[in-house]
């Protein structure tokens, strides 16, 4: 089955700096890569996703990059703000599989220091 | 609030007792998923419904676990003879019919088995 590794497990940045979280996956058939933000006491919330037919996607301060050859993808948050503090999960899936086929990483706890 | 609703939010039970959790998905979402999340880990898939049909179960779902979605609307997850290892956050998510559509998560039920 799919295996998703995520690094780092914790990340502290100063407000205004950038944060980068990296993930690798094992199944070459995976073609859908969502990123989730989980705040304390809440369920995960999708913040951005990327499909294998593109190498990069941006949404305001958030961007994801995908390298299918190397089987790794990354989340970039620029101009970090205290409200970005949360646990971030990457995930990988075969698009045709639905969410029962989504494999999550182990999470990165991001702390933005004011 | 039209999001995914889970009840209860917290449950403390003694080892050996049975517990039941409820999930109300977003109205008209055909697909419903149950996940388990332990401390420091990402969500792990447990089971999946399309309308009232339970189409897939993870090997994580032992014989002590059962899930239902009798009318294709709300769902229940029951754990019989709870064990300490069952302590976790149980998350429910729902999505529309279209494969690849975003899944929306509820806030979860945190189970503590003492």
Interface residues (C-beta under 8 A of the other chain):
Chain A: X4 X6 X9 X32 X34 X41 X42 X43 X44 X45 X46 X49 X89 X91 X95 X96 X97 X98 X99 X100 X101 X102 X104 X105 X106 X107
Chain B: X4 X31 X33 X40 X41 X42 X43 X44 X45 X48 X55 X56 X91 X93 X95 X99 X100 X102 X103 X104 X105 X106 X107 X108
